[in-house]
């Protein structure tokens, strides 16, 4: 046995498998788990007394929006203090690489509402360049990346609302293949966001065939999460069937009061597809409100041609009136209408990246409109125009009963989906402790062992990462020690930037990152790339000297 560098002693081990807990010690050698003893007695160069604590694998956030925040704040404390030790960037088909050099400035503006801004210009073009930049930032948690479908379309097709031609699909497949060869875990898409929403099913099948050949995962924000949820599931299962890809549904939900009752049929469709042998998983955040870019309130045609074209439409009184009429209709539509789901009273202004109008942050659009003495639609249009679309929102449209129904599905893991700028959604700070405190301890909806399985091994399987998500010899030493009687989230919609309580110790790559609830200044994270050999994962390594 190699010399042990750290031992977690006298804890109750919940190993991520879903099996019952057991008392014991865990020994670490370097960045790997090297010993697990039910009898105790593991000795190492240093040790942590975990008496009264649960020792579990580090939590895995399969849907993160820290793609740019990692450069400004590589400690990612809002994640680390939840017990998250690995997160996956490149979500919803809209992220930062690959990107043509001449598109960097426009892309940075367009993504500001989702990902925030960096103080330095983007220097990367390829996925490889981006991952090397993340490595150089020395993150405190492990980071993986999905190829964004929207980035492929922007590179090859541009921002136009049209089907891709055959030669364009082949060009996207080539770019996707090279991006996965550079280490991406799969591909994501967001079929309510431009330019992803302009793709037809045939394009998705062709791209996903390439993902499947590399044993990657297809992570999708479906074309509808409301009026046409069942049709959206049908489209995605058809993509999975015809391409052979593993389908992972992002933030599974049924939005809009009139659609809450459809969840049973939606779950039945997924169950039937899984019974036919299709690989389908999903993730979920445990809140009745979502968060995304405010531009998502606009009809899809408003984005045709890219950001500048959308801004020109927002400057036209006639086109604004057409947008308003479509947004305010109560009829079923082929696009997810946030305005209909939530209304101006249910949409909060979460981030204005320019720093102007800070007094509006946290207000709903109805309140902000009254303050500015104008209509709520006009206020939203004005903010989008002034911020060049870089505005984020929080929207209330979901049901607690539906959340619980989805959470009980064994193929659903936990994610944050947390935007990190402005006044963020509390899920960015509280998701994992909220599940442990509210849904395990208080509501007994899940056993602790099942909740930990969803946060660890189930999440690792969802994004095809072996060697993480379990307490097992040889696995990466990503671990959390927490108090199951006290763990809970403190973040609220009014005061979202509050760290949880009950998370005592967090180890990333064998490094003690959180000790007794406080950051140690150590950076044990790695960029995780998919290897070209048998779908195994490798690490891009760099110096991790720690420091404040």
Backbone torsions as a table, in degrees:
resi	resn	phi	psi	omega
1	UNK	NA	135.3	176.7
2	UNK	-66.5	161.5	179.0
3	UNK	-64.3	129.1	-178.8
4	UNK	-81.2	133.3	-178.6
5	UNK	-97.4	-23.8	-178.9
6	UNK	-152.9	139.5	175.8
7	UNK	-127.0	134.9	171.5
8	UNK	-102.4	115.3	-167.4
9	UNK	-115.0	147.5	168.5
10	UNK	67.4	25.9	179.6
11	UNK	-98.0	179.3	170.4
12	UNK	-105.3	116.3	-172.6
13	UNK	-89.5	121.8	170.4
14	UNK	-111.9	103.6	-161.5
15	UNK	-84.4	1.8	177.9
16	UNK	94.2	-7.7	-178.9
17	UNK	-81.9	-17.6	-171.8
18	UNK	95.9	-9.7	178.2
19	UNK	-75.3	165.4	-175.2
20	UNK	-62.6	149.5	177.4
21	UNK	-64.7	161.4	175.1
22	UNK	-151.7	149.7	179.1
23	UNK	-74.4	148.0	177.1
24	UNK	167.7	-175.8	178.4
25	UNK	-116.2	153.4	174.3
26	UNK	-125.3	127.5	179.1
27	UNK	-110.2	141.1	-176.4
28	UNK	-119.4	137.6	171.7
29	UNK	-124.1	112.1	-175.4
30	UNK	64.5	-121.5	-178.9
31	UNK	-107.0	18.6	-177.7
32	UNK	-125.5	150.0	170.6
33	UNK	-74.1	125.0	-173.8
34	UNK	-116.8	-16.8	-177.8
35	UNK	-153.3	139.1	173.0
36	UNK	-134.0	120.3	-176.0
37	UNK	-126.4	121.9	173.8
38	UNK	-75.1	-21.3	-179.0
39	UNK	-89.3	-7.6	-176.2
40	UNK	77.9	-163.2	176.4
41	UNK	81.5	8.8	176.7
42	UNK	-72.3	129.2	179.4
43	UNK	-118.9	146.8	-176.9
44	UNK	-150.8	176.1	179.9
45	UNK	-59.9	-34.6	174.2
46	UNK	-142.9	161.0	-176.3
47	UNK	-146.6	158.1	174.8
48	UNK	-121.1	128.0	175.1
49	UNK	-82.2	114.1	-177.0
50	UNK	-107.7	27.7	177.7
51	UNK	-56.5	127.6	179.9
52	UNK	82.4	2.7	-177.7
53	UNK	-113.3	153.0	169.8
54	UNK	-85.3	133.2	171.1
55	UNK	-106.3	120.4	-178.3
56	UNK	-132.1	166.4	170.1
57	UNK	-61.6	155.3	174.2
58	UNK	-61.6	145.4	-177.3
59	UNK	-76.2	149.0	-177.5
60	UNK	-117.9	122.0	179.3
61	UNK	-97.4	102.7	-175.9
62	UNK	-79.2	-4.1	-180.0
63	UNK	-142.6	93.6	-176.7
64	UNK	-121.3	151.5	174.9
65	UNK	-120.3	39.0	178.0
66	UNK	-91.5	18.8	-172.3
67	UNK	-53.5	-38.3	178.6
68	UNK	-106.2	-28.5	179.6
69	UNK	-60.7	-27.6	-179.4
70	UNK	-60.4	-25.1	178.3
71	UNK	-79.9	-38.3	-179.1
72	UNK	-79.4	-31.3	-174.7
73	UNK	-144.0	72.9	-173.8
74	UNK	-63.4	-17.2	175.0
75	UNK	-68.6	-21.9	-178.4
76	UNK	41.9	56.9	-172.0
77	UNK	-63.1	-29.4	179.2
78	UNK	-64.6	-24.2	176.8
79	UNK	-92.3	-49.1	-176.4
80	UNK	-56.9	-41.2	-176.7
81	UNK	-74.5	-10.1	170.7
82	UNK	-85.2	-9.9	-173.5
83	UNK	95.6	7.5	178.2
84	UNK	-76.9	127.7	-179.5
85	UNK	-118.7	-6.5	178.5
86	UNK	-151.0	134.3	176.1
87	UNK	-139.8	156.4	-173.0
88	UNK	-115.2	117.9	177.4
89	UNK	-88.7	179.1	174.9
90	UNK	80.9	37.5	-171.3
91	UNK	-90.6	163.2	171.0
92	UNK	61.7	17.2	178.3
93	UNK	72.3	8.7	-175.6
94	UNK	-136.0	98.1	177.0
95	UNK	-149.7	-160.0	-157.5
96	UNK	-99.5	-9.9	-176.9
97	UNK	-152.2	144.9	0.7
98	UNK	-74.4	155.4	-179.9
99	UNK	-149.3	134.1	175.7
100	UNK	-66.5	143.4	179.7
101	UNK	-54.3	-38.9	-177.5
102	UNK	-74.3	-9.6	-179.6
103	UNK	-101.2	-4.7	-171.7
104	UNK	-59.7	-46.3	-176.2
105	UNK	-63.5	-46.2	-180.0
106	UNK	-65.0	-40.6	179.9
107	UNK	-63.9	-40.8	179.3
108	UNK	-61.0	-40.5	177.9
109	UNK	-66.4	-45.3	-176.4
110	UNK	-63.6	-35.4	-175.4
111	UNK	-91.4	-1.6	-175.0
112	UNK	-59.1	-37.7	-179.5
113	UNK	-69.5	-22.5	-178.7
114	UNK	-95.8	-45.8	-171.0
115	UNK	-112.5	-5.3	-174.4
116	UNK	78.1	-166.2	-178.1
117	UNK	-124.8	160.1	170.2
118	UNK	-106.9	154.4	178.9
119	UNK	-74.2	-18.4	-179.9
120	UNK	-112.8	149.0	175.7
121	UNK	-62.0	151.9	175.4
122	UNK	-64.1	134.5	178.8
123	UNK	-112.2	-2.9	-175.4
124	UNK	-97.2	158.8	172.8
125	UNK	-123.4	-49.2	-176.5
126	UNK	-95.4	169.7	172.0
127	UNK	-61.0	-40.0	178.2
128	UNK	-59.0	-46.2	178.7
129	UNK	-58.7	-45.0	-178.4
130	UNK	-63.3	-45.8	-179.1
131	UNK	-64.0	-35.6	175.8
132	UNK	-65.5	-35.8	176.7
133	UNK	-66.7	-40.6	176.6
134	UNK	-63.8	-42.2	177.8
135	UNK	-58.3	-43.8	-178.6
136	UNK	-65.0	-24.4	178.1
137	UNK	-74.7	-12.1	179.4
138	UNK	56.1	66.7	-179.0
139	UNK	-68.1	155.6	178.2
140	UNK	-87.5	-9.8	176.8
141	UNK	-125.6	158.7	175.6
142	UNK	-69.2	144.5	-175.8
143	UNK	-132.4	130.5	171.9
144	UNK	-119.4	173.0	-173.3
145	UNK	-145.1	141.4	172.4
146	UNK	-107.4	144.3	175.5
147	UNK	-74.0	122.8	-179.7
148	UNK	-78.7	125.7	177.2
149	UNK	-55.6	-40.9	-179.4
150	UNK	-61.7	-34.1	177.8
151	UNK	-68.4	-37.5	176.1
152	UNK	-62.9	-45.5	-178.8
153	UNK	-66.0	-41.7	180.0
154	UNK	-62.0	-39.2	-178.8
155	UNK	-66.8	-42.3	-171.1
156	UNK	-97.6	-45.4	-171.6
157	UNK	-101.7	-32.8	-172.5
158	UNK	94.0	-158.5	-175.2
159	UNK	-102.2	16.8	-174.1
160	UNK	-79.0	147.0	177.7
161	UNK	-85.0	85.7	178.5
162	UNK	-160.6	162.1	173.9
163	UNK	-69.9	146.1	174.3
164	UNK	-75.8	140.8	174.8
165	UNK	-75.2	163.5	-176.1
166	UNK	-56.2	-44.0	-179.1
167	UNK	-68.4	-28.1	177.5
168	UNK	-72.8	-38.6	176.7
169	UNK	-62.5	-41.1	177.7
170	UNK	-63.8	-38.7	178.1
171	UNK	-65.5	-38.6	176.5
172	UNK	-65.9	-39.1	178.4
173	UNK	-63.1	-40.2	178.1
174	UNK	-63.2	-43.7	-179.9
175	UNK	-67.0	-39.8	176.5
176	UNK	-62.1	-44.8	-177.8
177	UNK	-63.1	-43.7	179.6
178	UNK	-67.8	-34.5	179.1
179	UNK	-67.9	-38.5	176.2
180	UNK	-70.8	-34.5	175.7
181	UNK	-62.6	-26.8	178.8
182	UNK	-82.9	-3.3	172.0
183	UNK	124.8	-1.9	179.6
184	UNK	-66.0	148.1	-174.8
185	UNK	-83.7	-12.5	-176.7
186	UNK	163.6	-154.5	-180.0
187	UNK	-129.4	144.3	173.2
188	UNK	-116.0	155.5	169.7
189	UNK	-142.5	157.1	174.7
190	UNK	-130.6	98.6	-168.5
191	UNK	-83.1	12.9	166.5
192	UNK	-109.4	-4.7	-175.1
193	UNK	-108.7	139.9	173.0
194	UNK	-75.4	146.7	-1.1
195	UNK	-89.5	2.3	-177.9
196	UNK	-57.5	-38.0	-173.7
197	UNK	-67.1	-12.9	179.6
198	UNK	-85.2	-6.3	179.7
199	UNK	-79.2	144.8	173.8
200	UNK	-95.5	175.4	-176.6
201	UNK	-62.9	-37.1	-178.7
202	UNK	-61.5	-39.8	177.9
203	UNK	-62.5	-43.0	-179.7
204	UNK	-64.5	-40.2	179.4
205	UNK	-62.7	-43.6	-179.4
206	UNK	-62.9	-45.4	179.9
207	UNK	-66.4	-42.0	-177.7
208	UNK	-68.6	-25.2	174.0
209	UNK	-61.6	-37.7	176.2
210	UNK	-68.4	-39.9	177.6
211	UNK	-62.1	-43.7	-178.5
212	UNK	-62.7	-37.7	-179.2
213	UNK	-61.8	-28.6	178.4
214	UNK	-99.0	13.4	-179.9
215	UNK	54.7	41.6	175.9
216	UNK	-94.1	-178.4	-179.4
217	UNK	-117.1	145.0	176.4
218	UNK	-106.3	110.3	-175.5
219	UNK	-104.9	122.0	-168.1
220	UNK	-131.7	128.9	160.0
221	UNK	-85.1	110.3	-168.8
222	UNK	-67.1	165.7	-175.6
223	UNK	-66.6	-24.9	173.4
224	UNK	-146.1	138.4	171.3
225	UNK	-119.7	21.2	-175.5
226	UNK	-142.0	-103.2	-171.2
227	UNK	-60.4	-31.9	-175.9
228	UNK	-122.5	39.8	-179.0
229	UNK	-58.2	-45.4	-177.1
230	UNK	-65.3	-40.2	176.8
231	UNK	-64.4	-37.9	179.7
232	UNK	-64.0	-42.1	176.2
233	UNK	-63.0	-41.1	178.3
234	UNK	-59.6	-43.0	178.0
235	UNK	-62.0	-43.5	-176.9
236	UNK	-69.7	-36.7	177.3
237	UNK	-68.3	-31.9	175.1
238	UNK	-65.7	-41.2	176.2
239	UNK	-60.3	-45.9	-179.9
240	UNK	-63.4	-41.8	-178.0
241	UNK	-65.5	-44.8	-173.1
242	UNK	-81.8	-22.1	-179.5
243	UNK	-101.5	-22.4	-174.9
244	UNK	80.1	9.6	-176.4
245	UNK	-79.0	154.3	168.6
246	UNK	-79.3	117.9	-179.6
247	UNK	-93.5	128.3	175.2
248	UNK	-123.7	117.3	-177.4
249	UNK	-85.3	122.6	178.9
250	UNK	-74.7	144.1	173.1
251	UNK	31.0	63.9	-177.8
252	UNK	-56.8	129.6	-177.3
253	UNK	-162.0	172.6	167.1
254	UNK	-132.9	109.7	-170.1
255	UNK	-100.0	144.3	-179.3
256	UNK	92.7	126.3	-173.8
257	UNK	-50.8	-40.8	-177.4
258	UNK	-69.6	-11.2	-178.4
259	UNK	-105.5	-5.2	-176.3
260	UNK	-60.3	-34.3	-178.1
261	UNK	-70.8	-10.1	-178.2
262	UNK	-83.5	-3.7	-172.4
263	UNK	-65.0	-36.2	-179.2
264	UNK	-62.0	-42.8	178.6
265	UNK	-67.7	-37.2	177.5
266	UNK	-62.4	-45.0	179.1
267	UNK	-65.4	-34.7	177.8
268	UNK	-63.9	-40.7	178.8
269	UNK	-62.3	-42.0	178.3
270	UNK	-65.1	-44.6	-179.7
271	UNK	-60.4	-41.6	179.7
272	UNK	-64.9	-41.4	179.3
273	UNK	-65.2	-41.2	177.7
274	UNK	-64.6	-36.7	179.8
275	UNK	-66.9	-22.3	177.3
276	UNK	-85.8	3.5	176.6
277	UNK	97.5	1.8	177.5
278	UNK	-73.2	140.8	177.3
279	UNK	-86.3	106.8	-178.9
280	UNK	-134.1	127.3	172.9
281	UNK	-132.4	178.3	-179.0
282	UNK	-157.8	164.2	170.5
283	UNK	-129.8	173.5	-170.6
284	UNK	-160.7	143.7	168.7
285	UNK	-106.8	146.0	-169.8
286	UNK	-93.6	56.6	-179.2
287	UNK	-140.6	154.8	-179.7
288	UNK	-86.8	-0.3	177.1
289	UNK	-120.6	145.6	173.6
290	UNK	-106.4	-177.0	-179.7
291	UNK	-154.2	133.8	177.9
292	UNK	-162.2	-166.9	178.9
293	UNK	-75.2	138.6	-179.9
294	UNK	-61.0	-27.4	178.7
295	UNK	-58.9	-17.7	178.9
296	UNK	-67.5	-13.5	176.7
297	UNK	-71.3	-19.7	-175.3
298	UNK	-80.6	150.2	173.8
299	UNK	-60.6	148.9	-176.8
300	UNK	-55.1	-36.6	-177.7
301	UNK	-62.9	-21.6	-179.0
302	UNK	-67.2	-19.5	-178.3
303	UNK	-96.6	-2.5	-176.3
304	UNK	-56.6	126.9	179.2
305	UNK	95.3	-3.8	176.5
306	UNK	99.7	-172.9	-171.8
307	UNK	-61.9	-47.2	-176.5
308	UNK	-62.5	-38.8	178.7
309	UNK	-66.6	-39.6	178.0
310	UNK	-64.2	-41.4	179.6
311	UNK	-64.7	-37.8	177.5
312	UNK	-62.5	-39.6	178.1
313	UNK	-65.3	-40.1	178.8
314	UNK	-65.1	-21.4	177.3
315	UNK	-86.3	-2.6	-178.5
316	UNK	-101.6	119.4	179.2
317	UNK	-57.9	-38.6	-178.2
318	UNK	-66.9	-43.0	-178.8
319	UNK	-72.3	-35.3	175.6
320	UNK	-59.2	-40.1	-179.7
321	UNK	-65.7	-38.3	176.7
322	UNK	-64.3	-43.0	176.6
323	UNK	-59.2	-45.9	-178.0
324	UNK	-59.2	-43.9	-179.2
325	UNK	-61.6	-43.6	-179.0
326	UNK	-69.0	-37.7	-179.3
327	UNK	-68.3	-34.2	-173.6
328	UNK	-90.1	-4.0	178.7
329	UNK	-65.6	149.1	177.3
330	UNK	-98.4	-1.2	-177.6
331	UNK	-79.9	159.6	175.9
332	UNK	-66.7	141.5	-177.7
333	UNK	-133.9	163.7	-179.0
334	UNK	-86.5	10.6	174.6
335	UNK	-133.2	152.2	-177.1
336	UNK	-76.2	108.4	-171.8
337	UNK	-93.5	93.2	-179.7
338	UNK	-59.6	-33.1	-178.7
339	UNK	-64.3	-41.3	179.6
340	UNK	-69.8	-41.3	-179.3
341	UNK	-61.0	-49.0	-165.0
342	UNK	-108.8	-30.6	-172.8
343	UNK	70.5	163.7	-179.7
344	UNK	-61.4	-25.9	178.7
345	UNK	-72.1	-22.8	-177.0
346	UNK	-102.3	9.0	178.1
347	UNK	-115.1	115.6	179.5
348	UNK	-97.9	143.2	174.8
349	UNK	-80.9	115.4	-172.9
350	UNK	-100.1	-34.7	-177.2
351	UNK	-154.0	134.8	171.4
352	UNK	-124.2	93.2	-167.8
353	UNK	-59.8	-21.7	179.7
354	UNK	-68.1	-19.8	-175.8
355	UNK	89.0	-6.8	177.2
356	UNK	-79.0	155.7	174.0
357	UNK	58.8	39.4	-179.9
358	UNK	-58.6	-23.1	-179.8
359	UNK	-67.1	-16.2	-179.5
360	UNK	-85.7	-16.1	-177.5
361	UNK	-60.7	131.7	-179.7
362	UNK	87.5	-12.1	175.6
363	UNK	-79.6	150.7	168.4
364	UNK	-82.3	164.0	-173.8
365	UNK	-64.3	-31.7	178.4
366	UNK	-65.8	-44.7	178.4
367	UNK	-63.9	-45.4	-179.0
368	UNK	-63.8	-37.4	179.3
369	UNK	-65.6	-40.3	177.4
370	UNK	-63.5	-40.0	179.0
371	UNK	-61.4	-39.1	-178.7
372	UNK	-92.0	0.0	176.8
373	UNK	57.4	51.1	175.6
374	UNK	-149.0	171.6	178.4
375	UNK	-70.9	155.1	-176.9
376	UNK	-64.7	-40.5	177.4
377	UNK	-61.3	-46.0	-179.1
378	UNK	-63.0	-39.9	177.3
379	UNK	-61.0	-46.1	179.8
380	UNK	-60.7	-45.0	179.7
381	UNK	-62.4	-41.8	-179.1
382	UNK	-63.7	-42.3	179.5
383	UNK	-64.1	-42.6	178.6
384	UNK	-62.2	-40.3	-179.9
385	UNK	-66.8	-46.8	-176.9
386	UNK	-67.9	-36.0	-177.8
387	UNK	-94.7	9.7	179.6
388	UNK	52.2	46.0	176.2
389	UNK	76.6	-3.6	-173.8
390	UNK	-84.9	55.2	-179.8
391	UNK	-120.5	138.1	174.8
392	UNK	-112.8	158.1	-176.1
393	UNK	-137.9	162.9	168.0
394	UNK	-118.1	130.8	-177.1
395	UNK	-128.4	132.5	-178.8
396	UNK	-96.0	117.8	-176.9
397	UNK	-153.8	5.1	-169.9
398	UNK	-116.2	171.9	-174.4
399	UNK	-119.2	136.3	176.8
400	UNK	-60.4	-38.5	-179.8
401	UNK	-63.9	-39.1	178.2
402	UNK	-68.1	-41.3	176.8
403	UNK	-55.0	-46.9	-177.9
404	UNK	-66.9	-36.5	179.5
405	UNK	-63.0	-45.1	-179.5
406	UNK	-68.7	-40.8	-176.7
407	UNK	-59.0	-30.3	-177.5
408	UNK	-77.8	-7.5	179.7
409	UNK	-74.6	130.6	-173.4
410	UNK	-65.9	-21.9	-177.5
411	UNK	-89.6	3.7	-177.3
412	UNK	-102.1	123.2	175.4
413	UNK	-104.5	176.9	-174.8
414	UNK	-95.2	143.0	173.7
415	UNK	-146.1	165.0	178.0
416	UNK	-95.1	-43.0	-172.9
417	UNK	50.8	36.5	-171.3
418	UNK	-93.2	120.6	168.6
419	UNK	-75.4	146.2	-166.1
420	UNK	-114.2	-1.2	-177.8
421	UNK	-94.6	168.4	174.0
422	UNK	58.4	-130.6	172.8
423	UNK	-104.9	92.2	-166.9
424	UNK	-74.8	169.6	170.4
425	UNK	-64.7	140.4	-179.2
426	UNK	-62.5	-16.6	-180.0
427	UNK	-62.0	-25.1	178.9
428	UNK	-64.7	-24.4	-176.6
429	UNK	-112.4	-18.0	-167.9
430	UNK	-129.3	-0.3	-168.2
431	UNK	-55.6	-56.9	-171.9
432	UNK	-68.3	-46.0	173.8
433	UNK	-62.3	-29.0	177.7
434	UNK	-64.5	-42.9	177.5
435	UNK	-62.4	-45.4	-178.0
436	UNK	-66.1	-39.3	-177.2
437	UNK	-83.0	-53.4	-173.8
438	UNK	-77.2	-49.0	-170.2
439	UNK	-90.2	-24.0	175.1
440	UNK	-91.6	-63.2	-171.7
441	UNK	-72.5	-47.3	-172.0
442	UNK	-83.8	-42.4	-174.4
443	UNK	-102.5	-10.6	-179.7
444	UNK	53.0	32.5	178.8
445	UNK	-73.0	-34.6	177.8
446	UNK	-128.9	148.8	167.4
447	UNK	-73.3	158.6	177.9
448	UNK	-60.9	-40.6	-179.5
449	UNK	-62.0	-39.9	179.4
450	UNK	-70.0	-40.4	178.2
451	UNK	-61.6	-44.7	179.7
452	UNK	-64.3	-39.3	176.8
453	UNK	-57.9	-44.3	179.1
454	UNK	-62.6	-33.9	-176.6
455	UNK	-82.8	-11.0	-170.2
456	UNK	-129.5	-86.5	-173.5
457	UNK	-66.8	-37.7	177.7
458	UNK	-64.0	-41.8	178.3
459	UNK	-65.1	-41.5	178.6
460	UNK	-62.0	-41.6	178.9
461	UNK	-65.8	-33.7	-178.3
462	UNK	-63.5	-32.6	-179.5
463	UNK	-111.4	16.9	171.6
464	UNK	60.3	49.5	178.8
465	UNK	-115.3	100.8	173.4
466	UNK	-75.1	159.0	174.0
467	UNK	82.0	6.5	174.8
468	UNK	-136.8	161.4	173.6
469	UNK	89.3	5.0	176.2
470	UNK	-138.3	152.5	166.7
471	UNK	-91.6	97.1	-175.9
472	UNK	-151.2	143.6	-178.2
473	UNK	-59.8	134.8	-178.2
474	UNK	91.6	-14.6	177.9
475	UNK	-76.2	157.2	178.2
476	UNK	-60.6	139.0	-175.0
477	UNK	-84.0	70.0	171.0
478	UNK	-107.5	113.9	-171.2
479	UNK	-140.7	154.8	175.7
480	UNK	-132.9	138.6	171.7
481	UNK	-119.8	120.7	-175.7
482	UNK	-139.4	161.5	179.8
483	UNK	-96.2	108.2	-176.1
484	UNK	-66.5	-19.5	-179.8
485	UNK	-84.4	-13.5	-173.6
486	UNK	-126.3	-16.9	-173.9
487	UNK	-62.9	132.3	177.8
488	UNK	-167.7	158.2	177.5
489	UNK	-85.7	147.1	174.9
490	UNK	-113.4	-15.0	-177.4
491	UNK	-66.6	135.6	178.3
492	UNK	-127.9	170.1	177.0
493	UNK	-66.7	-29.3	178.7
494	UNK	-79.3	-37.9	-178.8
495	UNK	-132.3	77.8	-170.4
496	UNK	-78.4	-24.5	-172.9
497	UNK	-89.3	59.7	178.3
498	UNK	-123.4	130.1	179.8
499	UNK	-76.3	151.6	179.4
500	UNK	-74.0	173.9	173.9
501	UNK	-117.7	158.9	175.7
502	UNK	95.8	-7.5	174.9
503	UNK	-92.7	106.5	-172.7
504	UNK	-87.7	-50.1	-175.1
505	UNK	-134.5	141.7	175.0
506	UNK	-134.2	126.6	179.4
507	UNK	-115.9	128.8	177.8
508	UNK	-122.8	118.8	-179.9
509	UNK	57.7	35.6	179.8
510	UNK	81.4	-4.3	179.6
511	UNK	-95.0	132.7	177.6
512	UNK	-77.3	101.5	-176.0
513	UNK	-89.1	-39.5	175.6
514	UNK	-121.0	124.2	178.7
515	UNK	-124.9	121.5	-177.5
516	UNK	50.8	41.4	174.2
517	UNK	83.7	0.2	-176.9
518	UNK	-121.8	146.2	179.9
519	UNK	-71.0	137.0	-178.0
520	UNK	-90.9	-10.5	-175.4
521	UNK	87.4	8.5	-178.7
522	UNK	-95.4	141.4	179.7
523	UNK	-116.1	96.4	-178.5
524	UNK	-101.8	3.5	-175.6
525	UNK	-72.0	159.0	178.2
526	UNK	-136.5	151.2	166.9
527	UNK	-81.0	125.1	-177.8
528	UNK	-103.1	120.5	178.3
529	UNK	-111.8	151.7	173.0
530	UNK	-81.1	127.7	176.8
531	UNK	-75.8	157.7	176.9
532	UNK	-80.4	-4.3	-176.1
533	UNK	-106.8	108.8	171.9
534	UNK	56.9	28.8	173.7
535	UNK	66.2	14.2	177.9
536	UNK	-74.4	168.0	-178.9
537	UNK	-113.9	147.9	179.1
538	UNK	-125.8	170.1	-177.6
539	UNK	-119.8	138.3	168.4
540	UNK	-88.0	115.0	-171.1
541	UNK	-101.3	147.3	174.7
542	UNK	-149.0	175.3	179.1
543	UNK	-71.8	139.5	179.5
544	UNK	-130.8	87.1	-175.7
545	UNK	-88.1	-8.7	-177.8
546	UNK	75.6	-154.9	-177.7
547	UNK	110.6	166.1	-178.4
548	UNK	-84.1	NA	NA
